[in-house]
Amino acid sequence: MAVDFWTPDQWRRISAVLDRIMELPLTEREVQLAEVCGDDPQLIREVREFLAAAERSEGYMEQSAGEAAAGLIAEAARSWQPESRLGQKLGPYELTGILGEGGMGVVYAARRSDGQYEAEVAIKLMLSISADHPLRDRFLAERQILARLDHPGVARLFDGGLDDDGHPYIVMEKVEGKTLLAHCEDAELDQRLDLFGEVCAVVDAAHRRLVLHCDLKPSNILVTAEGDLKLLDFGLARWLDPEAGGQRADTAARLKMYTPGYASPEQLRGEALSTASDVYALGVLLRDLVTGPHPRAGQSLGDLDNIIARATADIAEERYGTAHELAEDLRRYRERLPVEATPSTPWYRLRCLVNRNRGATAVLMVIFALVTTGVAATVWQARIAAAERDVAQQEAARSAAVTEFLVGLFETSDPATNKGADISAREVLDRGVAEIAALADQPDLQAQLRYVMAEVFYKLGEYEQAVELYAACLETRVALHGATSYEATDTRLALGVALLEAGNHDRAAEELQDCLDTRRLMAATEPSFLAMPIRALARLRTDQRDYVAAVALFEEAEALDPAAASVEMADLGRNHNNFAVALNGIGRHAAADTAFALAEKAYGLALDPDHPHYGALYSNWGLAVGVLGDDVRSEELHRRALDLRRKLKHNRVDIGVSLINLGNLLVKMNRAGEAVPLLEEAIAIQREAFGTNHVYVGAAIINLGLARLNMGEPALAENHFREGHRIFIEVFGADNPAVAIALTRRAQAARAAGDLDRALDLLDKSVATHRPRLPSYRNRFAETLYERGTLLEALGRVDEARTDLQETVAIFSEMFAPDHPRLLAAREALADLPD
């Protein structure tokens, strides 16, 4: 039958349908054909043409079209009953069963019966056809080929000869096992690829002996119970002509014998074959192994898809030249090295570098993030002036140079490419900085590389090094483009944020304010462009506990850029978190609760569940929820923060903060006994980290005092409160709200000890310290007013008490829901005052 007029793609489509309908009775074929092809009339027409061609040639298909032969063979097969030979002998072998039948003959099971030794073998006996038929030559050629192929992956040839009627036969190793696909049904991908590698090795060995198999398919590859792989059926195999680079014309070529679906396009067309023709069948086999013969739509295997695509390219020259080359690319894929089948780009090479160094260095992961997210592509000007083609082209070229630099830099640290040398991440970074310094004759590229390396150091938490590189970049960009250029303001913003992280608040404020002032004056400034330095300044003010200024800045940024489209998701989460902290600081606790929830949502889209940012989020959120009166939820959040920080072996200072927050909440919940060991651990951590006179140490000591007061130990509590008070004055000065909080705690201890006059004096000082700093710490101020109001009522000074309690109720009414415990307590105290 002739199929030359079908393309390889058409033939693959036709073959898939034939697999479904060929075994059906003629009366059922049309029904099944319509069902399989659906609304594809062209495919139905092509299948019908194939069936008509097959009928005209009087051919047949048994297991595959590759075993279809001439009408003469079909007639011989019908006239000869293979079962009639069972029990007969061929030389010393007795035929005991039928293993299979094909287009060229019958394969019998046999055993040696001459008494010399016992052996189970397989005997392939040629059909009864004339001695001068070309298929007889093909059968004899198979015997010669098997004699040359002495390989453990090929069924061995033991003997051969002619029966009494002159029919040739071959005695081979009997192989029992499952076909490759059947064996791999429940196997993992790695196991499947292991076996495929063995197949490639066997085929490559045949090619080296100048033999093409020409019929590679799952049914011709068996895996024994012991796991040994055997390649069978060299009935269509051909000799290669090493001088011509192809194979000599032979019977299989003239009769167009092949297996549809596995035959290469050149085999379908009856053209000269080469090792690439077997590679094509191996590619189809690999596809079947990893995705099945009918892959799902949208199913993607990345580099493995590219390897399969290259192996099954329609043009032979575009495939792997040998089975060995295919196996080598598959090895590279499994070792997470770049593969030949995928175009080599810097991004691709870096992705492979990261994949083969799982959990690798944090540096490598940062570089991967920079390249893949386009951070390396650079300054704001490229983003807002994309319409300017010359600028866009310059930026693209610079971005490509930067990416190539980064990838090349970190490829040298990979053991797979540096011959196993142990190069530390820091050595790689330092070498990169040195190489950048040598680019003085290319100042624009040098500045860009410094910017990107600064990003690396920043994302690794090496803020001092980031500051140094950003500053050098800024100096060059100011010289090249001017202080008011987009390049300069972009770099100044990054420098300001790095200074903020490094704890240099004063210099950070200068750089960020300079950036903001410059951008306010720039023409046609996009809102998001302006919102970026405002958000950074808001975060700075939050760190400085200037919550009023922080909230104003956050709200300005929100008004300018409500979508925050230019902000990366992780940074957006931090913005929400910092905004929530500031809102909490001025008593807007419900709004803070909402902002914390937004932060968690943003983090969830960008960060791993165990990222350290969650520790700060849950710690801050727990404080806000506690003020709102939801102590159960507050405890859950504080414990999540503490557990995460302990799990990550987070810096011990943050662990101490979480211990303080949880301990303070437990005191509030009248569980002071549980709080004391937590607070004592926190004090030890903070003292070890900061010495004796630090705000964190003072806060921990005051919270321990609260626990002691709750446990009925006012004298011991006063000692703790006094020590915390002293530390706060030394750190902040006497007029800070933190000092006012310490005064209130000391007043509570004095009142518990029965010294009401001293308690009132301390509360007066606390109120006087708080009031000028409102609305910062407004909730603490209202708590102090409540303490003083109830104390004044106890001293009989009712009118003064009423004034304090009325102000307390007014503040709490703005802050809390009507049923909040603090608001209810204040209203009750006010209502209980005598007229």
C-alpha positions in Angstrom: 0.0 0.0 0.0 1.3 3.5 -0.8 1.3 6.2 1.9 3.8 8.6 0.4 1.3 11.3 -0.1 0.7 11.6 3.7 2.9 13.9 5.8 4.3 12.6 9.1 1.8 14.6 11.1 -1.1 13.2 9.0 0.2 9.7 9.4 0.4 10.0 13.2 -3.2 11.1 13.3 -4.3 8.3 11.0 -2.3 5.7 13.0 -4.0 6.7 16.3 -7.4 6.0 14.7 -6.3 2.8 13.2 -5.2 1.5 16.6 -8.9 1.9 17.7 -10.7 0.4 14.7 -8.5 -2.2 12.8 -9.5 -5.1 15.0 -13.2 -4.4 14.6 -15.5 -6.3 12.2 -16.1 -4.3 9.0 -19.7 -3.6 10.0 -18.6 -1.9 13.2 -15.7 0.1 11.8 -17.8 3.0 10.4 -19.6 3.5 13.6 -16.4 3.6 15.7 -14.7 5.7 13.0 -17.3 8.4 13.4 -17.1 8.3 17.1 -13.3 8.5 17.3 -12.9 11.2 14.7 -15.8 13.3 15.9 -16.3 16.4 13.7 -13.1 16.1 11.8 -14.2 15.1 8.3 -10.7 15.4 6.9 -9.4 12.8 9.3 -12.3 10.5 8.5 -11.5 10.9 4.7 -7.8 10.1 5.3 -8.5 7.0 7.3 -10.9 5.7 4.6 -8.3 6.4 1.9 -5.8 4.3 3.9 -8.2 1.4 4.4 -9.0 1.5 0.7 -5.3 1.5 -0.2 -4.8 -1.5 2.1 -7.7 -3.4 0.5 -6.4 -2.7 -3.0 -3.0 -4.1 -2.1 -4.6 -7.1 -0.4 -2.3 -6.4 2.5 -3.2 -6.9 6.1 -2.3 -5.5 9.5 -1.7 -7.8 12.4 -0.2 -5.9 15.3 1.0 -3.0 13.2 1.3 -1.7 9.7 5.0 -2.4 9.8 4.3 -6.1 9.5 2.1 -5.7 6.5 3.7 -7.7 3.6 3.0 -8.6 0.0 0.0 -10.6 -1.0 2.2 -13.6 -1.6 3.1 -13.8 2.1 -0.5 -13.3 3.2 -1.5 -16.2 1.0 1.3 -18.4 2.3 0.3 -17.6 5.9 -3.3 -18.6 5.2 -2.3 -21.9 3.6 0.1 -23.0 6.3 -1.1 -23.8 9.9 1.8 -23.0 12.4 0.3 -25.4 15.0 1.0 -28.4 12.7 4.7 -28.1 13.4 4.3 -28.4 17.2 6.2 -31.6 18.4 8.4 -31.6 15.4 12.2 -31.1 15.5 14.5 -28.6 13.9 17.9 -30.1 14.4 18.3 -30.9 18.1 15.4 -28.7 19.1 11.8 -29.8 19.7 9.1 -27.2 19.0 6.9 -26.9 22.1 4.7 -23.8 21.6 4.0 -20.7 19.6 5.4 -17.4 20.9 4.2 -15.2 18.1 3.4 -14.7 14.4 4.4 -11.9 12.1 4.7 -10.9 8.5 7.9 -13.0 7.9 7.3 -16.1 9.9 6.4 -17.8 13.2 8.3 -17.7 16.4 8.2 -21.0 18.3 9.2 -22.0 21.8 11.5 -24.9 21.7 13.8 -27.0 23.9 17.0 -28.8 23.1 16.3 -32.6 23.1 19.5 -34.3 22.1 20.5 -35.1 25.7 23.7 -33.0 25.6 22.2 -30.2 27.8 18.9 -28.7 28.6 18.0 -25.3 27.1 14.8 -23.3 26.4 15.1 -21.3 23.2 13.0 -19.4 20.7 13.1 -20.4 17.1 12.0 -18.1 14.3 11.0 -20.0 11.2 10.5 -18.4 7.8 7.1 -18.7 6.1 6.7 -21.1 3.2 7.6 -18.9 0.3 9.8 -19.3 -2.7 13.6 -19.5 -2.4 14.1 -16.5 -4.6 11.6 -14.2 -2.8 13.3 -11.0 -1.4 11.8 -11.6 2.0 13.9 -14.7 2.3 17.0 -12.6 1.8 15.7 -10.3 4.6 15.3 -13.2 6.9 18.8 -14.4 6.2 20.1 -10.9 6.7 18.5 -10.8 10.2 20.5 -13.9 11.1 23.7 -12.2 10.0 22.9 -9.1 11.9 22.2 -11.0 15.1 25.5 -12.9 14.7 27.3 -9.5 14.7 25.4 -8.0 17.7 27.0 -9.6 20.8 25.4 -7.4 23.4 23.7 -8.2 26.7 20.8 -6.0 25.7 20.1 -8.0 22.5 18.5 -11.5 22.5 21.5 -13.8 21.7 21.8 -15.9 18.5 22.5 -19.6 19.2 22.1 -21.3 15.9 20.5 -21.3 12.5 19.8 -23.5 9.5 17.2 -25.0 7.1 14.5 -27.4 8.0 13.8 -30.5 5.9 11.7 -28.4 3.4 14.4 -25.8 3.0 12.8 -23.2 5.2 15.4 -21.1 7.0 15.2 -20.7 10.8 17.0 -18.9 13.6 17.6 -20.2 17.1 17.7 -17.4 19.7 17.7 -16.8 23.4 14.2 -17.1 24.8 13.2 -14.0 26.6 10.3 -13.9 29.0 9.1 -10.6 30.4 6.8 -7.7 30.0 6.9 -5.2 27.2 8.6 -1.9 28.2 5.4 0.1 28.6 3.7 -2.7 30.5 6.6 -3.0 32.9 6.6 0.8 33.4 2.9 1.1 34.2 3.5 1.8 37.9 7.1 3.0 37.7 8.2 6.5 38.7 9.7 8.8 36.1 13.2 8.2 37.2 12.8 4.4 36.8 11.3 4.9 33.3 14.2 7.1 32.3 16.7 4.6 33.6 15.3 1.9 31.3 15.1 4.3 28.4 18.8 5.0 28.9 19.5 1.3 28.6 17.5 1.2 25.4 19.6 4.0 24.0 22.8 2.2 25.0 21.7 -1.0 23.1 20.7 0.9 20.0 23.9 2.9 20.1 25.9 -0.4 20.3 24.0 -1.6 17.2 24.8 1.6 15.4 28.4 1.3 16.2 28.3 -2.1 14.5 26.7 -0.5 11.5 23.2 -1.8 12.1 19.9 0.1 12.1 17.1 -1.5 13.9 14.3 0.2 11.9 11.5 -1.2 14.0 11.9 0.2 17.5 8.7 0.1 19.5 7.5 -1.0 23.0 6.5 -4.5 21.9 10.1 -5.2 20.6 11.6 -4.3 24.0 11.1 -6.7 26.9 12.0 -6.3 30.6 12.5 -9.6 32.4 11.4 -10.4 36.0 15.0 -9.7 37.0 14.8 -6.2 35.5 17.1 -7.0 32.5 16.2 -5.3 29.3 16.3 -7.1 25.9 15.8 -5.6 22.4 14.1 -8.1 20.1 13.1 -8.5 16.4 15.8 -7.3 14.0 13.6 -8.5 11.2 13.5 -5.0 9.6 17.1 -4.2 10.5 19.4 -2.8 7.9 23.2 -2.6 7.3 24.6 0.9 7.3 26.9 1.9 4.5 29.7 3.9 6.4 30.9 5.5 3.2 27.6 6.8 2.0 26.3 7.7 5.4 23.0 5.8 4.8 22.1 2.2 4.3 22.2 -0.1 1.3 18.9 -0.6 -0.4 17.2 -3.7 0.9 14.0 -5.7 1.0 12.4 -3.7 3.8 12.9 -0.5 1.9 11.4 -1.9 -1.3 8.4 -3.3 0.4 8.0 -0.3 2.7 7.8 -2.3 5.9 7.5 -0.3 9.0 5.4 0.3 12.1 3.1 3.3 11.8 3.6 5.8 14.6 7.2 4.9 15.2 8.6 5.0 11.7 10.4 8.2 10.8 9.2 10.5 8.1 12.0 9.4 5.7 11.1 5.8 6.4 7.4 6.5 5.5 8.6 8.1 2.3 10.9 5.2 1.4 14.0 7.4 1.5 17.5 6.6 2.7 17.8 6.0 6.4 20.5 6.8 9.0 21.0 6.6 12.7 18.7 9.6 13.1 15.9 7.4 11.8 16.2 5.1 14.9 16.5 8.2 17.0 13.1 9.3 15.8 11.5 6.0 17.0 13.4 6.4 20.3 11.9 9.9 20.7 8.4 8.5 20.2 9.2 5.8 22.7 10.4 8.4 25.2 7.2 10.4 24.7 5.1 7.2 25.4 7.1 6.5 28.5 6.8 9.9 30.1 3.4 11.1 28.9 1.6 8.1 27.4 0.8 7.7 23.7 -2.0 10.3 23.9 -0.7 13.2 26.1 -3.2 15.4 27.8 -3.7 18.9 26.4 -1.5 21.4 28.2 0.7 18.7 29.7 4.2 20.1 29.8 7.5 18.6 30.9 9.8 21.6 30.1 13.2 20.4 28.9 12.0 16.9 28.5 9.4 18.2 26.0 12.2 19.9 24.1 14.3 16.7 24.1 11.3 14.7 22.7 10.6 17.4 20.1 14.2 17.4 18.9 14.4 13.6 18.7 11.1 13.5 16.6 11.9 16.4 14.3 10.5 15.8 10.9 13.8 16.7 9.3 16.5 14.1 10.1 19.3 16.7 10.2 17.4 18.5 13.0 17.4 15.4 15.3 20.1 14.1 17.5 22.5 12.3 15.2 22.9 9.2 17.4 21.2 7.4 20.3 24.2 8.3 22.4 23.6 12.1 21.8 20.0 11.6 22.8 21.0 9.7 26.0 23.5 12.4 26.8 21.0 15.2 26.6 18.7 13.1 28.8 21.5 12.7 31.3 22.0 16.5 31.3 18.2 16.9 32.0 18.3 14.5 34.9 21.4 16.3 36.4 19.6 19.6 35.9 22.2 20.9 33.5 21.3 22.9 30.4 20.2 20.5 27.5 21.1 20.8 23.9 17.5 20.7 22.9 16.6 24.0 24.6 18.1 27.2 23.2 20.8 28.5 25.6 19.8 31.8 27.1 21.3 33.4 30.3 17.9 32.9 32.1 17.7 29.3 31.1 21.3 28.6 32.2 20.6 30.2 35.5 17.4 28.3 36.0 19.3 25.0 35.5 22.0 26.2 37.9 19.4 26.8 40.6 17.6 23.6 39.9 20.7 21.5 40.3 21.7 23.3 43.5 18.4 22.9 45.3 18.6 24.6 48.7 21.7 25.9 47.4 23.1 29.2 48.4 20.8 32.1 49.3 22.9 34.1 46.9 22.0 31.9 44.0 18.3 32.1 44.8 18.5 35.9 44.9 20.2 36.0 41.5 17.5 33.7 40.1 14.8 36.1 41.5 16.5 39.1 40.1 16.9 37.7 36.6 13.5 36.1 36.4 11.5 39.1 37.8 13.4 41.6 35.7 14.9 43.5 38.5 18.2 43.4 36.6 16.5 45.1 33.8 16.5 48.2 35.7 15.7 51.9 36.2 12.4 53.6 36.2 13.1 55.4 32.9 12.9 52.1 31.0 9.5 51.4 32.6 7.8 54.8 32.0 9.4 55.6 28.7 8.9 52.3 26.9 7.4 54.2 24.0 10.8 55.7 23.3 12.3 53.0 21.1 15.9 54.1 21.3 15.7 54.2 25.1 14.0 50.9 25.2 16.6 49.3 23.0 19.4 50.7 25.1 17.8 49.4 28.2 17.3 46.0 26.6 20.9 45.8 25.6 22.1 46.8 29.1 19.7 44.4 30.7 21.1 41.5 28.6 24.6 42.5 29.5 23.7 42.6 33.2 22.0 39.2 33.1 24.9 37.6 31.2 27.3 39.0 33.8 25.2 37.6 36.7 24.8 34.2 35.1 28.4 33.9 34.1 29.5 35.0 37.6 27.5 32.4 39.4 28.1 29.6 36.9 31.8 29.6 38.0 30.7 28.7 41.5 28.8 25.6 40.3 30.7 22.3 41.0 29.2 20.9 37.8 31.1 23.5 35.7 34.2 24.4 37.8 35.6 20.9 38.2 34.4 20.6 41.8 36.2 23.6 43.2 34.7 24.8 46.4 33.9 28.5 45.9 31.9 30.2 48.6 29.0 32.5 47.8 30.8 35.4 49.4 33.9 34.8 47.3 31.7 34.9 44.2 30.1 38.2 45.3 33.5 39.8 46.1 34.9 38.7 42.8 31.8 40.3 41.1 32.4 43.6 42.8 36.1 43.5 41.8 35.2 42.8 38.2 32.7 45.6 38.2 35.3 48.0 39.5 37.4 47.3 36.4 34.7 48.6 34.1 35.6 52.3 34.5 35.7 52.8 30.8 32.0 51.7 30.6 30.5 53.9 33.3 26.9 53.3 32.4 27.2 49.5 32.4 29.4 49.8 35.6 26.7 51.7 37.4 24.0 49.3 36.3 26.0 46.3 37.5 26.7 48.0 40.8 23.0 48.6 41.2 22.2 44.9 40.5 25.0 43.7 42.8 23.6 46.1 45.5 20.2 44.4 45.0 21.9 41.0 45.7 23.5 42.2 48.9 20.3 43.9 50.0 18.2 40.8 49.5 20.7 38.8 51.4 20.5 41.2 54.3 24.0 42.5 53.8 22.9 46.1 54.0 26.2 47.9 54.6 27.6 46.4 51.4 24.4 47.3 49.6 24.6 50.9 50.8 28.2 51.1 49.5 27.3 49.9 46.0 24.2 52.0 45.8 26.1 55.1 46.8 28.8 54.4 44.1 26.1 53.8 41.5 24.3 57.0 42.5 27.6 59.0 42.1 28.1 57.7 38.6 24.5 58.3 37.5 24.4 61.8 38.9 27.6 62.5 36.9 26.2 60.9 33.7 22.5 61.9 33.8 22.1 64.7 36.4 20.7 64.7 40.0 17.2 65.1 38.8 17.3 62.2 36.3 15.1 59.1 36.6 18.2 57.0 36.9 19.5 59.1 39.8 16.2 59.3 41.8 15.7 55.5 41.3 19.1 54.8 42.8 18.6 57.4 45.6 15.4 55.6 46.6 17.1 52.2 46.7 20.0 53.8 48.7 17.5 55.3 51.2 15.7 52.0 51.8 19.1 50.2 52.2 20.1 52.8 54.8 16.8 52.3 56.6 17.5 48.6 56.8 21.0 49.2 58.0 19.6 51.3 60.9 21.0 54.6 59.7 17.7 56.5 60.0 19.1 60.0 59.8 20.8 59.5 56.5 17.9 57.4 55.2 15.6 60.3 55.9 17.8 62.6 53.9 18.1 60.4 50.9 14.4 59.5 50.8 13.2 63.1 51.3 15.6 64.3 48.6 14.2 61.6 46.3 10.6 62.6 47.1 11.3 66.3 46.7 12.9 65.8 43.3 10.1 63.6 42.0 7.5 66.1 43.1 9.1 68.6 40.8 9.5 66.3 37.8 7.1 66.8 34.9 4.4 64.3 34.2 5.3 62.2 37.2 3.2 59.0 37.4 1.4 58.6 40.8 3.1 55.3 41.5 6.5 56.8 40.7 5.8 59.4 43.4 4.2 56.9 45.9 7.4 54.8 46.1 9.5 57.2 48.2 6.5 58.2 50.2 5.9 54.6 51.3 9.6 54.3 52.2 9.4 57.4 54.3 6.3 56.1 56.0 8.1 53.0 56.9 11.0 55.1 58.3 8.6 57.1 60.5 7.0 53.8 61.7 10.4 52.6 62.8 11.0 55.9 64.6 7.6 55.4 66.4 6.3 58.6 64.8 3.0 57.0 64.0 1.1 60.1 63.3 3.5 61.1 60.5 3.7 57.5 59.3 -0.1 57.2 58.9 -0.3 60.4 57.1 2.4 59.3 54.6 0.9 55.9 54.1 -2.5 57.4 53.4 -0.9 59.9 50.9 0.7 57.0 49.1 -2.6 55.0 49.1 -4.4 58.0 47.6 -1.8 58.4 44.9 -1.4 54.7 44.0 -4.3 52.7 45.4 -3.6 49.6 43.2 0.1 49.7 44.1 0.7 48.0 40.8 4.4 48.9 40.7 5.1 47.3 44.1 6.2 43.7 44.3 3.8 41.5 46.2 6.2 40.8 49.1 7.0 44.5 49.4 3.3 45.2 49.3 2.8 42.9 52.2 5.5 44.8 54.2 3.7 48.1 53.3 0.4 46.8 54.7 2.2 45.5 57.8 4.0 48.8 58.5 0.8 50.7 57.9 -1.0 48.5 60.3 1.7 49.0 63.0 1.3 52.8 62.6 -2.5 52.6 62.7 -2.2 50.5 65.8 0.1 53.1 67.3 -2.5 55.8 67.0 -5.3 53.7 68.4 -7.0 52.8 65.1 -7.0 49.1 66.0 -9.8 47.9 63.8 -8.2 49.5 60.7 -4.9 47.9 61.8 -6.6 44.5 61.9 -7.8 45.0 58.3 -4.3 46.1 57.1 -2.7 43.1 58.8 -5.1 40.8 57.0 -4.1 42.4 53.7 -0.4 41.9 54.5 -1.0 38.2 55.2 -2.8 37.9 51.8 0.0 39.6 49.9 2.6 37.5 51.7 0.6 34.4 50.8 1.0 35.2 47.1 4.7 35.8 47.3 6.4 34.0 50.2 6.9 30.5 51.5 4.7 29.8 54.6 7.8 29.8 56.8 9.2 33.1 55.6 10.6 35.3 58.5 8.3 38.2 57.4 5.4 36.2 58.9 7.0 36.3 62.3 6.8 40.1 62.3 3.3 40.1 60.9 1.8 37.8 63.5 3.7 39.5 66.3 2.3 42.9 65.4 -1.1 41.6 64.5 -1.4 39.8 67.8 -0.8 43.2 69.6 -3.6 44.9 67.6 -6.1 42.0 68.1 -5.3 41.9 71.9 -6.2 45.6 72.2 -9.4 44.9 70.4 -10.2 42.4 73.2 -9.9 39.1 71.3 -7.4 37.5 73.6 -7.9 34.0 72.2 -7.0 35.1 68.7 -4.2 37.3 70.0 -2.6 34.4 71.8 -2.9 32.3 68.6 -1.1 34.9 66.6 1.6 35.5 69.2 2.3 31.7 69.5 2.5 31.4 65.7 5.0 34.2 65.6 7.1 32.6 68.4 6.9 29.1 67.0 8.0 30.3 63.6 10.9 32.3 64.9 12.1 29.4 67.0 11.8 27.0 64.1 13.8 29.3 61.8 16.3 29.9 64.6 15.5 33.5 63.9 17.6 36.2 65.4 17.2 35.9 69.2 16.1 39.5 69.5 12.9 38.8 67.6 12.3 35.7 69.7 12.6 37.9 72.7 10.0 40.3 71.3 7.6 37.4 70.8 8.2 36.2 74.3 7.4 39.6 75.7 4.3 40.0 73.7 3.0 36.6 74.6 3.9 37.0 78.2 2.2 40.3 78.5 -1.0 38.9 77.0 -0.9 36.0 79.4 -0.7 38.5 82.3 -3.7 40.3 80.9 -5.5 37.0 80.8 -4.7 36.3 84.5 -2.2 33.6 83.6 0.8 35.4 85.1 2.4 32.1 86.3 2.7 31.0 82.6 4.1 34.5 81.7 7.0 34.7 84.2 9.3 32.1 82.6 8.6 33.6 79.1 9.5 37.1 80.3 12.6 36.0 82.2 13.8 34.2 79.0 13.1 37.4 77.0 15.1 39.6 79.5 18.1 37.2 79.3 18.0 37.3 75.4 17.7 41.1 75.3 20.5 41.7 77.8 22.8 39.3 75.9 22.1 41.1 72.7 22.0 44.7 73.8 23.5 45.1 77.3 21.6 46.4 80.3 20.4 49.8 79.0 18.3 49.1 75.9 14.6 49.8 75.1 13.9 46.1 74.5 15.4 45.2 77.9 13.4 48.0 79.6 10.2 46.7 77.9 10.8 43.1 79.0 11.5 44.2 82.6 8.3 46.2 82.8 6.3 43.3 81.5 7.8 41.0 84.1 6.7 43.6 86.6 3.2 43.4 85.3 3.3 39.6 85.9 4.5 40.0 89.4 1.8 42.6 90.1 -0.8 40.3 88.7 0.5 37.6 91.1 0.0 39.9 94.1 3.7 40.9 94.5 3.6 44.8 94.3 6.9 45.4 95.9 8.7 43.1 93.5 6.7 44.6 90.6 7.8 48.2 91.7 11.4 47.1 91.5 10.9 45.9 87.9 8.9 49.0 86.9 11.5 51.4 88.4 14.3 49.7 86.5 12.4 49.9 83.2 11.5 53.5 83.9 15.2 54.3 84.4 16.2 52.6 81.1 13.4 54.4 79.1 14.6 57.8 80.4 18.1 57.0 79.5 17.2 55.9 76.0 14.3 58.3 75.1 14.6 61.2 77.5 12.0 62.1 80.1 9.2 63.3 77.7 8.6 60.1 75.6 5.3 58.2 75.7 7.3 55.1 76.7 8.4 56.9 79.9 4.7 57.7 80.5 3.8 54.1 80.3 6.5 53.2 82.9 5.1 55.9 85.2 1.6 54.4 84.9 2.9 50.9 85.8 4.7 52.3 88.9 1.5 54.0 89.9 -0.4 50.7 89.7 2.2 49.1 91.9 2.0 51.9 94.5 -1.8 51.7 94.5 -1.7 47.9 95.0 0.7 48.5 97.9 -1.8 51.0 99.4 0.2 54.2 98.8 -2.6 56.1 97.0 -1.0 59.6 97.2 2.2 58.3 95.5 0.1 56.5 92.9 -1.7 59.8 92.1 1.5 61.7 91.8 2.9 59.2 89.3 -0.3 59.2 87.3 -0.3 63.0 87.1 3.2 62.9 85.7 2.2 60.2 83.2 -0.8 62.2 81.9 1.4 65.3 81.6 4.0 63.3 79.6 1.4 61.6 77.3 -0.8 64.5 76.3 1.7 66.5 74.2 2.4 63.4 72.1 -1.2 62.5 71.2 -2.6 60.8 69.2 0.5 58.5 69.5 -0.2 55.8 72.2 -3.7 57.1 72.6 -4.9 53.8 74.0 -2.2 53.9 76.7 -3.1 57.5 77.5 -6.8 56.5 78.0 -5.7 53.6 80.2 -3.8 56.1 82.4 -6.8 58.4 82.5 -8.9 55.4 83.6 -6.4 54.6 86.3 -6.4 58.2 87.6 -10.1 58.6 87.4 -10.8 55.5 89.5 -8.1 56.5 92.0 -9.6 60.0 92.3 -13.0 58.5 93.0 -11.4 56.4 95.7 -9.9 59.6 97.2 -13.3 61.3 97.1 -12.4 63.7 94.4 -15.5 62.9 92.3 -15.6 65.9 90.0 -12.0 65.4 88.9 -12.7 61.6 88.5 -15.7 62.4 86.3 -13.5 64.5 84.0 -10.9 61.8 83.5 -13.5 59.0 83.0 -15.5 61.1 80.6 -12.4 61.6 78.4 -11.6 57.9 78.8 -15.0 56.9 77.5 -14.7 59.4 74.6 -11.4 58.0 73.5 -12.4 54.3 73.9 -15.7 55.0 72.0 -13.7 56.1 69.0 -11.3 53.1 69.3 -13.5 50.1 70.2 -16.8 48.5 69.5 -19.6 49.2 72.0 -19.1 45.9 73.7 -15.4 46.1 74.2 -14.4 45.2 77.8 -12.3 48.4 78.3 -15.1 50.7 77.1 -17.7 48.9 79.2 -15.5 49.1 82.3 -14.9 52.9 81.7 -18.7 53.5 81.3 -19.5 51.5 84.4 -17.0 53.4 86.4 -18.4 56.7 85.2 -22.0 55.6 85.9 -21.1 54.6 89.4 -19.8 58.0 90.4 -22.0 59.7 93.0 -23.9 62.8 91.8 
